[in-house]
Amino acid sequence: MRVLRLMAALPAGDPERERLRDEVVEDHMQYARHIARRYSTRGSTTEDFEQVAYLGLVKAVDNFDPEHGTGFLGYATPMIVGEIKRYFRDATWCVHVPRHMQELTGAMHKAADALTAELGRGPSLSELAERLGVETEELIEALDASEAYRTASLDRPIGRESAEGGASLGEMIGDEDPGFDLAVDREVLRGLVDELGERDKRILLMRFFRGMTQSEIGEQLGISQMQVSRLIAKILARLRDGFGD
C-alpha cells in the first residue's frame, strides 16, 4: 500500500511512477498465476490464462485508488478473475455461439452439479429448466451449444493404432453417397416406364435389356428400322421429360 500511495501521488509519465508500477505488478505476478491455474483445466492452456491474469493485474494496478479504503488484493482479485472469465467466455469456444447461450451453458453445468448433490441422482431436463427459470426447449439449445465448446481435429488418429498406421477421424466421416440419387432416379424411372404402352415397354426391353439391334426389333414388330429409331427417340424423350429439371 505504501508503494501504491507513492505511485498514485506521482503524475502519469513520471519515470519513478513507471518503476513503482512495474514493482507492484512483478510482486503480484505469482498471485495472478495462482488464480489463473484454477481455470487452466477448462479447455485452454495454463499459459493462455496466465497471460490474461497478468492483463487483469496490470489493469488493477493502473486503476486502484489507495484512498478508497479497500486493500489491493480485495480490488485486484475480482478484476483478475473477471478478465479470465471474459476470456473463457469469448475466446475459448471453438465455434462462436451467442453470449446468452454461453452463459446459460455455464449456469446449466453448475445447476446440474447442485441438483445432483441434492437429489442423489442426475437431474432431468425439466428439473434443470425449473432451477434455471428457463423453458425446456431453451435448455436443449444450451446442451447443443455446449458441443461447440471443443472440437476434434479431423487429423486425429482413432483407435489404438499409431498416427502413422491408423485411420484418422476425417477418413471415417461419411461423404455424399451418389447411390442415394441413383435410387431416387430408379424409382422415378420405374413409375414413368409403368405409364408407357405395351409396345413401348417391349421396345425398351428388347433394346436395352436384351441388346437387340434396331433392325432385329423391327423384324419382331413388323416395322422398319427407321420407325424403330423414331420410336426409341420418342420414348426416351418422354422419359427425360418425366424427370423435369
KOLTORMAR-16018 format. One record per atom (N, C-alpha, C, CB): residue in one letter; y, x, z. Coordinates in steps of 0.02 Angstrom, whole numbers, padded with zeros to 5 digits, always signed. Glycine has a CB too. Layout:
BEGIN
AYXZ;...
END
This chain:
BEGIN
M-00060+00041+00000;M+00000+00000+00000;M+00063+00043+00000;M+00000-00047+00060;R+00059+00100+00034;R+00117+00145+00035;R+00133+00169-00035;R+00105+00204+00081;V+00081+00189-00072;V+00092+00213-00140;V+00118+00157-00184;V+00027+00242-00169;L+00091+00097-00176;L+00112+00040-00216;L+00185+00023-00202;L+00068-00020-00203;R+00207+00029-00139;R+00277+00016-00122;R+00323+00068-00153;R+00287+00013-00046;L+00300+00132-00151;L+00339+00184-00183;L+00346+00172-00258;L+00307+00253-00170;M+00291+00152-00289;M+00290+00139-00361;M+00337+00082-00378;M+00219+00124-00385;A+00334+00028-00338;A+00375-00031-00352;A+00449-00016-00346;A+00356-00088-00306;A+00466+00034-00305;A+00537+00050-00295;A+00565+00091-00352;A+00545+00088-00230;L+00523+00118-00395;L+00546+00160-00450;L+00555+00118-00513;L+00497+00219-00462;P+00602+00137-00555;P+00614+00099-00617;P+00559+00111-00668;P+00682+00118-00648;A+00549+00062-00713;A+00499+00069-00766;A+00516+00129-00809;A+00495+00005-00808;G+00466+00167-00828;G+00476+00226-00870;G+00487+00289-00830;G+00534+00215-00915;D+00495+00284-00765;D+00504+00344-00724;D+00439+00383-00721;D+00528+00324-00652;P+00439+00448-00735;P+00377+00488-00735;P+00340+00485-00668;P+00393+00561-00751;E+00376+00481-00614;E+00344+00478-00549;E+00308+00411-00540;E+00395+00488-00493;R+00339+00357-00566;R+00307+00291-00562;R+00241+00292-00602;R+00355+00236-00590;E+00242+00324-00661;E+00182+00328-00701;E+00128+00368-00666;E+00197+00358-00769;R+00148+00422-00631;R+00099+00463-00595;R+00067+00423-00538;R+00133+00526-00567;L+00110+00385-00501;L+00083+00345-00447;L+00038+00289-00473;L+00141+00315-00405;R+00057+00260-00529;R+00017+00207-00560;R-00052+00233-00577;R+00052+00179-00624;D-00055+00292-00609;D-00119+00322-00627;D-00160+00337-00565;D-00108+00386-00667;E-00127+00357-00512;E-00162+00372-00450;E-00196+00310-00420;E-00113+00403-00399;V-00160+00255-00419;V-00188+00193-00392;V-00246+00169-00435;V-00134+00138-00387;V-00237+00171-00500;V-00290+00150-00546;V-00352+00192-00536;V-00268+00154-00619;E-00344+00258-00533;E-00401+00303-00525;E-00436+00292-00459;E-00378+00376-00531;D-00397+00279-00406;D-00427+00268-00340;D-00470+00204-00337;D-00371+00263-00287;H-00456+00156-00381;H-00492+00093-00377;H-00541+00082-00436;H-00442+00036-00376;M-00551+00133-00477;M-00597+00125-00533;M-00669+00114-00510;M-00594+00187-00578;Q-00689+00148-00456;Q-00757+00138-00430;Q-00767+00066-00407;Q-00771+00187-00373;Y-00715+00037-00376;Y-00720-00032-00355;Y-00726-00079-00415;Y-00658-00052-00313;A-00687-00064-00468;A-00691-00104-00528;A-00760-00099-00560;A-00638-00083-00578;R-00789-00039-00560;R-00857-00030-00587;R-00908-00070-00547;R-00876+00045-00588;H-00899-00072-00481;H-00944-00110-00438;H-00943-00184-00457;H-00924-00101-00364;I-00885-00212-00470;I-00880-00282-00491;I-00912-00291-00559;I-00807-00305-00492;A-00899-00245-00606;A-00925-00251-00674;A-01001-00253-00675;A-00899-00195-00717;R-01033-00213-00632;R-01106-00209-00633;R-01139-00273-00609;R-01129-00151-00591;R-01102-00315-00575;R-01129-00380-00554;R-01138-00426-00614;R-01083-00413-00502;Y-01102-00412-00668;Y-01104-00455-00727;Y-01140-00423-00786;Y-01034-00475-00747;S-01160-00361-00780;S-01185-00324-00838;S-01253-00347-00861;S-01188-00251-00823;T-01287-00389-00823;T-01353-00415-00844;T-01347-00478-00886;T-01396-00429-00783;R-01287-00499-00903;R-01277-00563-00937;R-01272-00556-01013;R-01215-00596-00911;G-01304-00507-01041;G-01307-00505-01114;G-01263-00453-01147;G-01290-00571-01141;S-01228-00412-01108;S-01187-00359-01138;S-01201-00296-01098;S-01111-00377-01137;T-01178-00239-01123;T-01193-00176-01090;T-01148-00165-01030;T-01187-00118-01139;T-01171-00123-00984;T-01131-00108-00925;T-01064-00076-00944;T-01169-00061-00878;E-01065-00034-00995;E-01004+00000-01016;E-00952-00051-01041;E-01018+00050-01071;D-00974-00102-01077;D-00928-00153-01100;D-00892-00186-01042;D-00965-00206-01141;F-00930-00206-00992;F-00900-00241-00935;F-00856-00194-00894;F-00954-00271-00891;E-00874-00131-00890;E-00833-00083-00853;E-00765-00075-00886;E-00868-00014-00848;Q-00764-00071-00952;Q-00700-00065-00987;Q-00656-00126-00976;Q-00712-00055-01062;V-00687-00184-00976;V-00649-00246-00963;V-00624-00247-00891;V-00692-00308-00978;A-00666-00223-00845;A-00645-00221-00775;A-00586-00173-00765;A-00704-00199-00730;Y-00587-00117-00800;Y-00530-00070-00796;Y-00467-00103-00821;Y-00545-00006-00836;L-00473-00143-00875;L-00415-00178-00901;L-00386-00225-00849;L-00434-00216-00965;G-00431-00262-00815;G-00408-00307-00762;G-00375-00268-00705;G-00465-00348-00735;L-00402-00210-00690;L-00373-00168-00637;L-00303-00145-00655;L-00418-00108-00623;V-00294-00122-00716;V-00228-00100-00739;V-00178-00157-00736;V-00232-00071-00810;K-00198-00216-00758;K-00153-00274-00754;K-00135-00289-00682;K-00186-00335-00787;A-00183-00283-00637;A-00170-00296-00566;A-00120-00247-00538;A-00235-00295-00526;V-00128-00183-00556;V-00081-00132-00531;V-00011-00145-00558;V-00104-00062-00552;D-00006-00163-00622;D+00059-00174-00653;D+00095-00236-00627;D+00052-00179-00728;N+00057-00285-00604;N+00088-00348-00584;N+00090-00360-00509;N+00052-00404-00617;F+00060-00316-00471;F+00057-00326-00398;F+00126-00317-00366;F+00007-00277-00367;D+00142-00363-00320;D+00205-00360-00282;D+00188-00345-00210;D+00246-00427-00288;P+00203-00284-00186;P+00186-00265-00117;P+00220-00309-00065;P+00204-00193-00105;E+00276-00341-00084;E+00312-00382-00036;E+00288-00454-00032;E+00386-00381-00053;H+00237-00469-00071;H+00212-00538-00073;H+00172-00557-00012;H+00171-00548-00135;G+00147-00506+00024;G+00110-00519+00085;G+00034-00521+00076;G+00131-00584+00114;T+00010-00505+00017;T-00062-00504+00003;T-00084-00432-00007;T-00078-00546-00060;G-00144-00416+00020;G-00172-00349+00009;G-00189-00338-00064;G-00233-00339+00053;F-00190-00275-00084;F-00201-00261-00155;F-00269-00284-00179;F-00193-00186-00168;L-00321-00271-00140;L-00388-00292-00162;L-00394-00368-00166;L-00441-00265-00115;G-00359-00403-00122;G-00360-00476-00124;G-00327-00502-00187;G-00326-00504-00063;Y-00280-00464-00215;Y-00247-00483-00276;Y-00286-00458-00337;Y-00176-00455-00277;A-00312-00397-00333;A-00345-00366-00392;A-00413-00396-00406;A-00351-00292-00381;T-00450-00414-00354;T-00519-00437-00364;T-00523-00498-00410;T-00551-00454-00298;P-00486-00553-00395;P-00490-00610-00441;P-00464-00595-00511;P-00452-00669-00412;M-00418-00548-00517;M-00393-00531-00582;M-00445-00493-00623;M-00329-00489-00576;I-00482-00448-00590;I-00535-00412-00624;I-00592-00459-00643;I-00562-00355-00579;V-00612-00501-00596;V-00665-00550-00609;V-00645-00597-00665;V-00682-00589-00545;G-00583-00620-00663;G-00559-00665-00715;G-00560-00633-00784;G-00489-00688-00699;E-00543-00569-00788;E-00544-00533-00852;E-00616-00527-00877;E-00512-00463-00844;I-00663-00514-00832;I-00733-00508-00852;I-00760-00575-00875;I-00776-00482-00793;K-00744-00628-00839;K-00768-00695-00858;K-00737-00716-00925;K-00751-00747-00804;R-00675-00697-00937;R-00643-00714-01001;R-00679-00677-01058;R-00568-00696-00999;Y-00695-00615-01045;Y-00732-00576-01096;Y-00801-00607-01107;Y-00738-00502-01074;F-00834-00624-01052;F-00900-00653-01056;F-00898-00718-01096;F-00929-00666-00987;R-00846-00757-01086;R-00839-00822-01120;R-00823-00815-01193;R-00786-00864-01086;D-00779-00767-01210;D-00753-00764-01278;D-00787-00712-01323;D-00680-00748-01275;A-00817-00661-01294;A-00839-00605-01336;A-00914-00591-01335;A-00802-00544-01315;T-00952-00621-01290;T-01022-00602-01286;T-01069-00652-01320;T-01042-00595-01214;W-01041-00706-01348;W-01083-00753-01384;W-01095-00727-01455;W-01051-00824-01387;C-01158-00728-01477;C-01174-00704-01545;C-01146-00751-01598;C-01249-00696-01554;V-01144-00816-01583;V-01117-00865-01629;V-01063-00903-01593;V-01174-00913-01655;H-01005-00912-01625;H-00950-00946-01592;H-00964-01020-01583;H-00885-00936-01632;V-00954-01044-01522;V-00958-01116-01508;V-00893-01135-01471;V-01022-01134-01465;P-00874-01199-01471;P-00812-01219-01437;P-00812-01199-01364;P-00803-01294-01443;R-00752-01183-01339;R-00745-01160-01270;R-00771-01212-01221;R-00672-01144-01254;H-00757-01276-01234;H-00781-01328-01189;H-00857-01326-01183;H-00759-01397-01213;M-00891-01314-01239;M-00963-01311-01238;M-00988-01249-01202;M-00991-01314-01309;Q-00953-01193-01209;Q-00970-01133-01172;Q-00966-01145-01097;Q-00925-01074-01192;E-00911-01177-01075;E-00901-01189-01004;E-00954-01238-00978;E-00831-01217-00991;L-00970-01289-01018;L-01021-01337-00997;L-01089-01303-00991;L-01024-01396-01046;T-01103-01256-01036;T-01166-01220-01033;T-01173-01181-00968;T-01173-01173-01093;G-01118-01147-00949;G-01120-01110-00886;G-01128-01156-00826;G-01057-01069-00879;A-01091-01211-00826;A-01096-01259-00771;A-01166-01290-00768;A-01043-01314-00778;M-01196-01300-00826;M-01263-01330-00829;M-01314-01285-00795;M-01282-01343-00902;H-01311-01220-00807;H-01359-01174-00777;H-01350-01172-00700;H-01351-01104-00806;K-01288-01172-00678;K-01276-01172-00605;K-01302-01236-00573;K-01201-01164-00590;A-01288-01293-00606;A-01311-01357-00579;A-01387-01361-00579;A-01282-01414-00620;A-01419-01333-00630;A-01492-01333-00633;A-01521-01294-00575;A-01516-01305-00701;D-01492-01236-00560;D-01516-01196-00504;D-01507-01233-00438;D-01479-01128-00500;A-01449-01265-00429;A-01435-01301-00367;A-01483-01360-00358;A-01363-01325-00365;L-01494-01398-00412;L-01537-01457-00408;L-01610-01436-00398;L-01531-01499-00471;T-01631-01381-00427;T-01699-01356-00417;T-01711-01340-00343;T-01712-01294-00461;A-01660-01309-00312;A-01666-01292-00241;A-01668-01356-00198;A-01608-01247-00218;E-01629-01406-00217;E-01626-01468-00178;E-01688-01511-00188;E-01564-01508-00198;L-01712-01516-00249;L-01767-01562-00264;L-01836-01530-00259;L-01758-01590-00333;G-01838-01464-00260;G-01902-01430-00259;G-01938-01433-00326;G-01946-01460-00206;R-01902-01450-00380;R-01929-01453-00447;R-01872-01447-00497;R-01969-01520-00459;G-01888-01439-00559;G-01836-01436-00610;G-01805-01505-00620;G-01864-01410-00676;P-01739-01509-00626;P-01706-01575-00635;P-01717-01602-00705;P-01632-01569-00621;S-01713-01668-00711;S-01716-01699-00777;S-01647-01696-00809;S-01740-01773-00772;L-01644-01712-00873;L-01580-01712-00908;L-01532-01763-00877;L-01590-01728-00982;S-01558-01821-00860;S-01514-01873-00831;S-01487-01850-00763;S-01552-01939-00823;E-01528-01816-00724;E-01504-01791-00658;E-01451-01737-00667;E-01564-01763-00617;L-01462-01693-00716;L-01412-01642-00731;L-01346-01673-00755;L-01438-01593-00783;A-01352-01722-00800;A-01293-01755-00826;A-01254-01789-00772;A-01312-01804-00881;E-01290-01822-00725;E-01256-01856-00670;E-01220-01807-00625;E-01306-01898-00629;R-01252-01750-00611;R-01221-01699-00568;R-01157-01671-00600;R-01270-01642-00553;L-01158-01662-00665;L-01101-01633-00700;L-01050-01685-00722;L-01125-01595-00761;G-01068-01749-00717;G-01022-01802-00737;G-01011-01806-00812;G-00956-01791-00704;V-01064-01793-00851;V-01060-01796-00924;V-01115-01842-00950;V-01065-01725-00956;E-01108-01861-01014;E-01160-01900-01046;E-01221-01856-01062;E-01133-01934-01110;T-01280-01887-01064;T-01341-01850-01079;T-01337-01817-01148;T-01402-01896-01076;E-01306-01853-01197;E-01300-01826-01265;E-01259-01762-01265;E-01269-01878-01312;E-01206-01761-01224;E-01164-01702-01220;E-01202-01644-01189;E-01100-01716-01180;L-01245-01659-01141;L-01285-01607-01109;L-01335-01578-01159;L-01322-01635-01048;I-01363-01620-01201;I-01410-01597-01253;I-01374-01550-01301;I-01441-01656-01291;E-01312-01566-01318;E-01272-01522-01361;E-01262-01454-01327;E-01203-01554-01378;A-01250-01455-01261;A-01241-01393-01225;A-01305-01351-01225;A-01219-01406-01153;L-01362-01384-01220;L-01426-01349-01223;L-01434-01315-01291;L-01484-01396-01209;D-01417-01352-01344;D-01421-01323-01411;D-01372-01265-01418;D-01406-01377-01464;A-01312-01273-01390;A-01261-01220-01395;A-01283-01157-01358;A-01195-01244-01367;S-01321-01165-01304;S-01342-01106-01266;S-01388-01061-01307;S-01378-01128-01202;E-01421-01089-01358;E-01463-01049-01401;E-01422-01001-01444;E-01506-01093-01446;A-01357-01015-01450;A-01314-00972-01491;A-01289-00912-01453;A-01255-01012-01517;Y-01305-00908-01388;Y-01278-00852-01349;Y-01308-00785-01372;Y-01292-00862-01274;R-01372-00786-01384;R-01404-00723-01402;R-01449-00735-01463;R-01445-00693-01343;T-01443-00693-01513;T-01485-00699-01573;T-01529-00637-01580;T-01441-00709-01636;A-01582-00644-01618;A-01628-00589-01629;A-01617-00560-01699;A-01701-00612-01621;S-01623-00494-01704;S-01616-00461-01768;S-01676-00478-01812;S-01610-00385-01759;L-01662-00489-01877;L-01716-00503-01924;L-01759-00441-01936;L-01688-00528-01990;D-01734-00382-01917;D-01773-00320-01924;D-01817-00305-01864;D-01726-00261-01936;R-01813-00348-01813;R-01851-00336-01752;R-01926-00342-01765;R-01830-00385-01696;P-01966-00291-01746;P-02038-00296-01755;P-02067-00351-01710;P-02073-00228-01739;I-02119-00383-01733;I-02152-00433-01692;I-02223-00412-01679;I-02150-00502-01727;G-02252-00439-01626;G-02320-00421-01607;G-02320-00354-01572;G-02365-00419-01668;R-02379-00326-01565;R-02387-00263-01528;R-02384-00202-01573;R-02452-00264-01490;E-02382-00214-01638;E-02381-00158-01684;E-02313-00123-01681;E-02396-00181-01755;S-02313-00061-01701;S-02251-00023-01701;S-02206-00048-01757;S-02264+00052-01710;A-02143-00027-01754;A-02095-00049-01804;A-02116-00025-01874;A-02025-00022-01788;E-02154+00030-01877;E-02173+00057-01942;E-02232+00018-01971;E-02191+00131-01937;G-02279-00003-01929;G-02339-00034-01955;G-02340-00110-01952;G-02397-00009-01917;G-02297-00140-01911;G-02299-00212-01903;G-02248-00248-01945;G-02288-00228-01831;A-02255-00313-01946;A-02208-00354-01984;A-02144-00365-01943;A-02240-00422-02002;S-02090-00377-01979;S-02026-00391-01946;S-02017-00467-01941;S-01967-00359-01983;L-01970-00487-01899;L-01957-00558-01890;L-01935-00589-01957;L-01903-00569-01836;G-01894-00554-01995;G-01869-00580-02058;G-01925-00595-02107;G-01821-00532-02088;E-01979-00554-02104;E-02035-00564-02150;E-02075-00627-02134;E-02080-00504-02150;M-02068-00652-02072;M-02107-00710-02051;M-02069-00776-02060;M-02126-00702-01979;I-02005-00772-02081;I-01966-00832-02090;I-01980-00862-02159;I-01890-00818-02081;G-01995-00925-02160;G-02012-00958-02223;G-01954-00961-02271;G-02038-01027-02210;D-01969-00961-02335;D-01919-00968-02387;D-01928-01036-02421;D-01923-00909-02439;E-01884-01053-02466;E-01890-01115-02502;E-01953-01114-02546;E-01828-01128-02545;D-01995-01163-02538;D-02058-01166-02575;D-02049-01206-02639;D-02114-01197-02531;P-02056-01174-02697;P-02048-01211-02760;P-02102-01265-02768;P-02051-01163-02820;G-02156-01259-02730;G-02209-01309-02735;G-02186-01378-02714;G-02266-01288-02693;F-02135-01382-02670;F-02110-01447-02649;F-02079-01484-02708;F-02059-01439-02593;D-02036-01448-02746;D-02005-01479-02805;D-02058-01497-02857;D-01953-01431-02836;L-02108-01455-02863;L-02161-01469-02911;L-02199-01532-02892;L-02209-01409-02916;A-02212-01541-02827;A-02247-01601-02804;A-02206-01664-02818;A-02263-01595-02730;V-02141-01659-02807;V-02097-01716-02820;V-02097-01732-02894;V-02025-01702-02795;D-02090-01680-02936;D-02090-01692-03008;D-02155-01723-03031;D-02077-01626-03046;R-02210-01701-03002;R-02275-01727-03022;R-02280-01802-03007;R-02332-01689-02987;E-02255-01822-02949;E-02258-01893-02931;E-02213-01935-02976;E-02239-01903-02858;V-02154-01908-02992;V-02110-01944-03038;V-02143-01951-03106;V-02042-01907-03045;L-02173-01896-03130;L-02206-01898-03195;L-02265-01947-03196;L-02231-01828-03214;R-02300-01950-03140;R-02357-01996-03136;R-02334-02068-03147;R-02393-01989-03068;G-02278-02087-03115;G-02252-02154-03123;G-02228-02168-03194;G-02195-02165-03075;L-02197-02117-03226;L-02173-02126-03294;L-02230-02134-03344;L-02129-02067-03315;V-02283-02095-03334;V-02341-02100-03379;V-02375-02168-03371;V-02392-02043-03364;D-02377-02194-03309;D-02408-02259-03298;D-02372-02314-03337;D-02407-02276-03223;E-02308-02304-03352;E-02270-02355-03388;E-02280-02351-03464;E-02196-02348-03372;L-02313-02298-03488;L-02323-02291-03560;L-02377-02339-03585;L-02343-02218-03578;G-02375-02353-03650;G-02428-02393-03681;G-02493-02354-03686;G-02406-02417-03750;E-02548-02390-03700;E-02613-02358-03703;E-02616-02305-03757;E-02667-02408-03714;R-02586-02318-03816;R-02588-02268-03870;R-02551-02204-03850;R-02557-02298-03934;D-02492-02213-03820;D-02453-02154-03799;D-02491-02113-03747;D-02385-02175-03772;K-02524-02147-03700;K-02563-02112-03649;K-02620-02073-03682;K-02591-02161-03597;R-02651-02104-03732;R-02706-02072-03767;R-02682-02010-03804;R-02740-02120-03815;I-02623-02015-03835;I-02595-01957-03871;I-02582-01899-03823;I-02529-01976-03907;L-02553-01914-03765;L-02541-01861-03715;L-02606-01829-03691;L-02502-01890-03654;L-02656-01871-03681;L-02720-01846-03659;L-02750-01798-03710;L-02769-01903-03645;M-02750-01817-03773;M-02780-01775-03824;M-02740-01711-03836;M-02786-01814-03888;R-02673-01718-03833;R-02632-01659-03850;R-02628-01609-03792;R-02561-01680-03870;F-02617-01632-03731;F-02601-01586-03677;F-02659-01574-03628;F-02542-01612-03638;F-02711-01615-03631;F-02767-01604-03585;F-02830-01583-03622;F-02780-01668-03545;R-02837-01605-03685;R-02895-01584-03724;R-02877-01529-03774;R-02924-01644-03762;G-02813-01515-03782;G-02792-01461-03826;G-02803-01475-03899;G-02827-01400-03807;M-02804-01538-03919;M-02815-01554-03990;M-02751-01543-04030;M-02838-01627-03997;T-02759-01526-04094;T-02701-01517-04138;T-02675-01585-04160;T-02720-01474-04200;Q-02615-01584-04188;Q-02586-01647-04212;Q-02628-01677-04269;Q-02514-01636-04236;S-02657-01636-04311;S-02699-01661-04366;S-02761-01695-04337;S-02720-01604-04414;E-02792-01665-04287;E-02852-01694-04256;E-02835-01760-04222;E-02882-01645-04205;I-02776-01763-04190;I-02756-01826-04159;I-02745-01879-04212;I-02692-01816-04117;G-02713-01859-04268;G-02702-01906-04323;G-02766-01936-04349;G-02664-01873-04379;E-02819-01893-04356;E-02883-01917-04379;E-02913-01968-04331;E-02932-01858-04389;Q-02904-01955-04265;Q-02931-02000-04215;Q-02896-02068-04217;Q-02925-01970-04144;L-02830-02067-04230;L-02791-02129-04229;L-02784-02161-04297;L-02722-02115-04200;G-02803-02126-04350;G-02796-02153-04416;G-02725-02152-04442;G-02822-02222-04418;I-02686-02101-04422;I-02617-02093-04444;I-02607-02021-04466;I-02567-02113-04387;S-02549-02007-04498;S-02536-01940-04524;S-02515-01892-04467;S-02481-01942-04578;Q-02519-01828-04483;Q-02497-01776-04435;Q-02423-01783-04421;Q-02511-01705-04462;M-02383-01800-04473;M-02310-01809-04464;M-02296-01866-04415;M-02276-01822-04531;Q-02333-01920-04421;Q-02324-01976-04375;Q-02341-01956-04303;Q-02366-02036-04397;V-02394-01917-04296;V-02413-01893-04230;V-02357-01851-04200;V-02479-01852-04233;S-02327-01807-04242;S-02273-01764-04218;S-02214-01805-04194;S-02250-01716-04274;R-02196-01857-04232;R-02140-01900-04211;R-02157-01938-04146;R-02123-01951-04268;L-02218-01961-04141;L-02237-01998-04080;L-02235-01953-04018;L-02308-02028-04089;I-02260-01892-04026;I-02259-01846-03968;I-02187-01831-03947;I-02295-01779-03986;A-02143-01819-03997;A-02073-01805-03982;A-02041-01865-03946;A-02033-01789-04046;K-02057-01925-03969;K-02030-01986-03939;K-02055-01996-03867;K-02049-02047-03982;I-02120-01983-03857;I-02149-01990-03789;I-02117-01941-03741;I-02226-01979-03792;L-02111-01878-03763;L-02083-01826-03719;L-02010-01840-03703;L-02089-01757-03752;A-01972-01865-03751;A-01902-01882-03739;A-01896-01938-03687;A-01867-01904-03805;R-01942-01987-03692;R-01942-02042-03644;R-01957-02016-03573;R-01993-02096-03664;L-02005-01970-03569;L-02022-01942-03503;L-01965-01902-03473;L-02085-01898-03509;R-01932-01861-03516;R-01875-01821-03492;R-01819-01867-03468;R-01848-01774-03548;D-01806-01920-03506;D-01753-01967-03484;D-01769-01998-03417;D-01744-02022-03537;G-01833-02007-03403;G-01853-02036-03339;G-01835-01994-03279;G-01926-02049-03340;F-01826-01928-03290;F-01807-01883-03234;F-01732-01885-03221;F-01829-01812-03249;G-01694-01913-03268;G-01621-01915-03260;G-01593-01845-03260;G-01601-01951-03196;D-01538-01834-03216;D-01506-01769-03212;D-01543-01723-03165;D-01432-01776-03191;
END
